[in-house]
Amino acid sequence: MNVAYHIVIPARMAAERLPGKPLAEVAGRSLLEHVWRQALKSAAQTVVIATDDERIRIVAREFGAQVVMTSLQHPSGSDRSAECVTSMGWPPETVIVNLQGDEPLMPPECLDQVARLLASDESAQAASLYWPLDNSSDIRDPNVVKLVTAPDGTALLFSRSVIPYPRAWGSLASALEAGVRWKRHIGLYAYRAASLQAFSQHPPTLLEQAEKLEQLRILETGGRMVMAEACLFVPPGVDTPEDLERVRRLIK
Protein backbone atom coordinates (compact mmCIF):
# COMPACT_ATOMS: atom_id res chain seq x y z
CA MET A 1 0.00 0.00 0.00
CA ASN A 2 1.41 3.36 -1.04
CA VAL A 3 0.82 6.20 1.44
CA ALA A 4 1.25 9.91 0.78
CA TYR A 5 3.21 11.37 3.66
CA HIS A 6 5.78 13.98 4.66
CA ILE A 7 8.92 13.72 6.82
CA VAL A 8 9.88 16.32 9.41
CA ILE A 9 13.38 16.14 10.92
CA PRO A 10 13.54 18.16 14.16
CA ALA A 11 17.07 19.31 14.98
CA ARG A 12 18.55 21.38 17.81
CA MET A 13 22.05 22.16 19.01
CA ALA A 14 21.40 21.89 22.76
CA ALA A 15 21.42 18.09 23.23
CA GLU A 16 22.34 17.37 26.86
CA ARG A 17 24.69 14.44 26.26
CA LEU A 18 26.23 15.63 22.99
CA PRO A 19 25.85 19.38 22.41
CA GLY A 20 25.99 20.45 18.77
CA LYS A 21 25.50 16.93 17.45
CA PRO A 22 23.43 17.80 14.32
CA LEU A 23 26.50 19.49 12.87
CA ALA A 24 29.03 16.92 14.08
CA GLU A 25 31.21 15.78 11.18
CA VAL A 26 30.70 12.22 9.93
CA ALA A 27 32.62 11.10 6.83
CA GLY A 28 32.88 14.62 5.46
CA ARG A 29 29.26 15.60 6.06
CA SER A 30 27.24 16.75 9.04
CA LEU A 31 25.30 14.13 10.98
CA LEU A 32 22.12 15.97 9.99
CA GLU A 33 22.93 15.75 6.28
CA HIS A 34 23.28 11.97 6.57
CA VAL A 35 19.83 11.80 8.19
CA TRP A 36 18.34 14.03 5.47
CA ARG A 37 19.88 11.94 2.69
CA GLN A 38 18.38 8.77 4.17
CA ALA A 39 14.98 10.47 4.29
CA LEU A 40 15.25 11.44 0.61
CA LYS A 41 15.53 7.75 -0.28
CA SER A 42 12.03 7.11 1.11
CA ALA A 43 8.70 7.56 -0.67
CA ALA A 44 7.91 10.75 1.29
CA GLN A 45 6.54 13.64 -0.75
CA THR A 46 8.43 16.25 1.27
CA VAL A 47 11.40 16.24 3.66
CA VAL A 48 11.68 19.28 5.93
CA ILE A 49 14.19 20.12 8.66
CA ALA A 50 12.65 21.96 11.64
CA THR A 51 15.15 23.83 13.81
CA ASP A 52 15.49 26.72 16.24
CA ASP A 53 19.13 27.43 15.44
CA GLU A 54 20.47 29.70 12.70
CA ARG A 55 23.67 27.62 12.43
CA ILE A 56 21.64 24.54 11.53
CA ARG A 57 19.53 26.55 9.06
CA ILE A 58 22.63 27.82 7.24
CA VAL A 59 24.27 24.38 6.97
CA ALA A 60 21.02 22.65 5.96
CA ARG A 61 20.33 25.22 3.24
CA GLU A 62 23.87 24.73 1.94
CA PHE A 63 23.34 21.01 1.41
CA GLY A 64 19.97 21.66 -0.24
CA ALA A 65 17.37 20.98 2.47
CA GLN A 66 14.09 22.77 3.00
CA VAL A 67 14.17 24.36 6.47
CA VAL A 68 11.47 25.73 8.77
CA MET A 69 12.53 27.87 11.75
CA THR A 70 10.70 27.14 14.99
CA SER A 71 10.53 28.35 18.58
CA LEU A 72 13.34 27.83 21.10
CA GLN A 73 10.83 26.69 23.71
CA HIS A 74 9.80 23.24 22.44
CA PRO A 75 10.31 20.45 25.02
CA SER A 76 10.52 17.65 22.42
CA GLY A 77 11.13 16.93 18.76
CA SER A 78 7.46 16.14 18.22
CA ASP A 79 6.48 19.57 19.58
CA ARG A 80 8.93 21.14 17.12
CA SER A 81 7.45 19.05 14.31
CA ALA A 82 3.96 20.24 15.26
CA GLU A 83 4.98 23.87 14.72
CA CYS A 84 6.53 22.89 11.39
CA VAL A 85 3.26 21.26 10.32
CA THR A 86 1.41 24.50 11.09
CA SER A 87 3.95 26.51 9.08
CA MET A 88 3.62 24.15 6.12
CA GLY A 89 -0.18 24.34 6.22
CA TRP A 90 -0.71 20.60 5.88
CA PRO A 91 -4.34 19.42 6.32
CA PRO A 92 -5.41 17.59 9.53
CA GLU A 93 -5.49 14.13 7.92
CA THR A 94 -1.93 14.42 6.51
CA VAL A 95 0.45 11.66 7.64
CA ILE A 96 3.65 13.05 9.14
CA VAL A 97 6.72 10.97 9.98
CA ASN A 98 8.88 12.49 12.71
CA LEU A 99 12.46 11.36 12.02
CA GLN A 100 14.91 12.33 14.73
CA GLY A 101 17.97 14.22 13.57
CA ASP A 102 20.35 11.71 15.17
CA GLU A 103 19.33 8.64 13.15
CA PRO A 104 21.79 8.66 10.20
CA LEU A 105 21.41 4.91 9.57
CA MET A 106 17.61 4.79 9.43
CA PRO A 107 16.56 2.54 6.52
CA PRO A 108 14.18 4.41 4.20
CA GLU A 109 12.04 1.27 4.08
CA CYS A 110 11.27 1.78 7.78
CA LEU A 111 10.14 5.35 7.11
CA ASP A 112 7.65 4.06 4.56
CA GLN A 113 6.65 1.22 6.89
CA VAL A 114 5.72 3.45 9.84
CA ALA A 115 3.68 5.73 7.55
CA ARG A 116 1.74 2.71 6.23
CA LEU A 117 1.27 1.38 9.76
CA LEU A 118 -0.49 4.55 10.88
CA ALA A 119 -2.52 4.86 7.68
CA SER A 120 -3.83 1.31 8.16
CA ASP A 121 -5.23 2.04 11.66
CA GLU A 122 -7.71 4.89 11.77
CA SER A 123 -8.12 4.68 15.57
CA ALA A 124 -4.41 5.19 16.34
CA GLN A 125 -3.04 8.61 17.27
CA ALA A 126 0.51 7.55 16.42
CA ALA A 127 2.61 4.65 15.14
CA SER A 128 6.16 3.54 15.81
CA LEU A 129 8.53 0.57 15.46
CA TYR A 130 10.65 -1.72 17.61
CA TRP A 131 13.39 -4.33 17.30
CA PRO A 132 13.82 -7.48 19.43
CA LEU A 133 16.47 -7.40 22.17
CA ASP A 134 18.37 -10.55 23.09
CA ASN A 135 21.42 -9.11 24.83
CA SER A 136 21.41 -8.67 28.61
CA SER A 137 23.69 -5.63 28.52
CA ASP A 138 21.41 -3.82 26.05
CA ILE A 139 18.35 -4.68 28.14
CA ARG A 140 20.00 -3.12 31.19
CA ASP A 141 21.30 -0.06 29.30
CA PRO A 142 19.25 3.07 30.18
CA ASN A 143 20.14 4.55 26.78
CA VAL A 144 18.22 1.68 25.17
CA VAL A 145 14.50 2.41 25.50
CA LYS A 146 12.38 -0.65 26.15
CA LEU A 147 8.66 -1.12 25.58
CA VAL A 148 5.91 -3.59 26.27
CA THR A 149 2.95 -4.06 23.95
CA ALA A 150 -0.59 -5.37 24.26
CA PRO A 151 -1.75 -8.45 22.31
CA ASP A 152 -3.21 -6.16 19.64
CA GLY A 153 0.19 -4.53 19.07
CA THR A 154 -0.46 -1.23 20.80
CA ALA A 155 2.08 0.25 23.20
CA LEU A 156 1.46 -0.21 26.92
CA LEU A 157 4.58 1.39 28.39
CA PHE A 158 8.04 2.71 27.49
CA SER A 159 10.93 2.92 29.91
CA ARG A 160 14.69 3.20 30.21
CA SER A 161 14.41 0.60 32.97
CA VAL A 162 14.14 -3.15 32.43
CA ILE A 163 10.54 -3.82 31.40
CA PRO A 164 9.19 -6.40 31.79
CA TYR A 165 11.15 -7.05 34.98
CA PRO A 166 12.13 -10.77 35.15
CA ARG A 167 11.23 -11.36 38.80
CA ALA A 168 9.82 -14.84 38.21
CA TRP A 169 13.08 -16.06 36.64
CA GLY A 170 15.58 -14.37 38.93
CA SER A 171 17.84 -13.13 36.13
CA LEU A 172 17.72 -11.79 32.59
CA ALA A 173 19.68 -14.79 31.31
CA SER A 174 17.16 -17.24 32.78
CA ALA A 175 14.25 -15.22 31.44
CA LEU A 176 15.77 -15.14 27.95
CA GLU A 177 16.29 -18.90 28.09
CA ALA A 178 12.65 -19.29 29.14
CA GLY A 179 11.52 -17.38 26.05
CA VAL A 180 10.82 -13.93 27.50
CA ARG A 181 11.56 -11.28 24.87
CA TRP A 182 12.34 -7.60 25.21
CA LYS A 183 11.79 -4.91 22.59
CA ARG A 184 13.96 -1.88 21.80
CA HIS A 185 11.94 1.14 20.82
CA ILE A 186 13.07 2.86 17.64
CA GLY A 187 12.68 6.62 17.95
CA LEU A 188 10.58 7.07 14.84
CA TYR A 189 6.98 8.30 14.93
CA ALA A 190 4.12 8.68 12.48
CA TYR A 191 1.27 11.04 13.30
CA ARG A 192 -1.66 12.54 11.51
CA ALA A 193 -1.29 16.31 11.50
CA ALA A 194 -4.33 16.70 13.76
CA SER A 195 -3.05 14.22 16.37
CA LEU A 196 0.41 15.83 16.32
CA GLN A 197 -1.17 19.22 17.00
CA ALA A 198 -3.22 17.72 19.84
CA PHE A 199 -0.04 16.18 21.28
CA SER A 200 1.73 19.55 21.30
CA GLN A 201 -1.18 21.25 23.10
CA HIS A 202 -0.54 19.11 26.19
CA PRO A 203 2.31 20.14 28.48
CA PRO A 204 4.96 17.48 29.18
CA THR A 205 3.55 14.85 31.52
CA LEU A 206 5.09 13.46 34.71
CA LEU A 207 6.28 10.16 33.26
CA GLU A 208 7.57 11.91 30.17
CA GLN A 209 9.64 14.26 32.33
CA ALA A 210 10.87 11.45 34.59
CA GLU A 211 12.06 9.22 31.73
CA LYS A 212 12.85 11.96 29.18
CA LEU A 213 10.69 10.08 26.66
CA GLU A 214 8.23 12.18 24.66
CA GLN A 215 6.17 9.17 23.54
CA LEU A 216 4.92 8.69 27.09
CA ARG A 217 2.87 11.87 26.70
CA ILE A 218 0.75 10.08 24.11
CA LEU A 219 -0.04 7.23 26.50
CA GLU A 220 -0.52 9.44 29.56
CA THR A 221 -3.06 11.60 27.74
CA GLY A 222 -5.10 8.58 26.63
CA GLY A 223 -3.72 8.18 23.13
CA ARG A 224 -3.21 4.92 21.28
CA MET A 225 0.12 4.11 19.63
CA VAL A 226 0.28 1.13 17.32
CA MET A 227 3.61 -0.72 17.11
CA ALA A 228 5.25 -3.15 14.69
CA GLU A 229 8.60 -4.87 14.37
CA ALA A 230 10.79 -2.93 11.95
CA CYS A 231 11.05 -4.48 8.51
CA LEU A 232 14.83 -3.99 8.64
CA PHE A 233 17.36 -3.71 11.45
CA VAL A 234 17.80 -0.11 12.62
CA PRO A 235 21.16 0.58 14.27
CA PRO A 236 20.95 2.72 17.42
CA GLY A 237 21.06 6.47 16.89
CA VAL A 238 23.56 8.99 18.24
CA ASP A 239 23.06 10.02 21.87
CA THR A 240 26.61 10.03 23.26
CA PRO A 241 30.17 10.70 22.07
CA GLU A 242 30.68 6.94 21.95
CA ASP A 243 27.65 6.57 19.67
CA LEU A 244 29.08 9.25 17.38
CA GLU A 245 32.38 7.39 17.04
CA ARG A 246 30.52 4.13 16.33
CA VAL A 247 28.50 5.79 13.57
CA ARG A 248 31.64 7.36 12.10
CA ARG A 249 33.20 3.92 11.83
CA LEU A 250 30.09 2.39 10.27
CA ILE A 251 29.60 5.13 7.67
CA LYS A 252 33.32 5.33 6.85
Stockholm file with secondary structure:
# STOCKHOLM 1.0

chainA/1-252         MNVAYHIVIPARMAAERLPGKPLAEVAGRSLLEHVWRQALKSAAQTVVIATDDERIRIVAREFGAQVVMTSLQHPSGSDRSAECVTSMGWPPETVIVNLQGDEPLMPPECLDQVARLLASDESAQAASLYWPLDNSSDIRDPNVVKLVTAPDGTALLFSRSVIPYPRAWGSLASALEAGVRWKRHIGLYAYRAASLQAFSQHPPTLLEQAEKLEQLRILETGGRMVMAEACLFVPPGVDTPEDLERVRRLIK
#=GR chainA/1-252 SS CCCCEEEEEEECSCCSSSTTGGGCEETTEEHHHHHHHHHHTSSCSEEEEEESCHHHHHHHHHTTCEEEECCTTCSSHHHHHHHHHHHHTCCTTCEEEEECTTCTTCCHHHHHHHHHHHHTCTTCSEEEEEEEECCHHHHHCTTSCEEEECTTSBEEEEESSCSSCCTTTSSHHHHHHHTCCEEEEEEEEEEEHHHHHHHHHSCCCHHHHHHTCTHHHHHHTTCCEEEEECSSCCCCCCCSHHHHHHHHHHHC
#=GC SS_cons         CCCCEEEEEEECSCCSSSTTGGGCEETTEEHHHHHHHHHHTSSCSEEEEEESCHHHHHHHHHTTCEEEECCTTCSSHHHHHHHHHHHHTCCTTCEEEEECTTCTTCCHHHHHHHHHHHHTCTTCSEEEEEEEECCHHHHHCTTSCEEEECTTSBEEEEESSCSSCCTTTSSHHHHHHHTCCEEEEEEEEEEEHHHHHHHHHSCCCHHHHHHTCTHHHHHHTTCCEEEEECSSCCCCCCCSHHHHHHHHHHHC
//
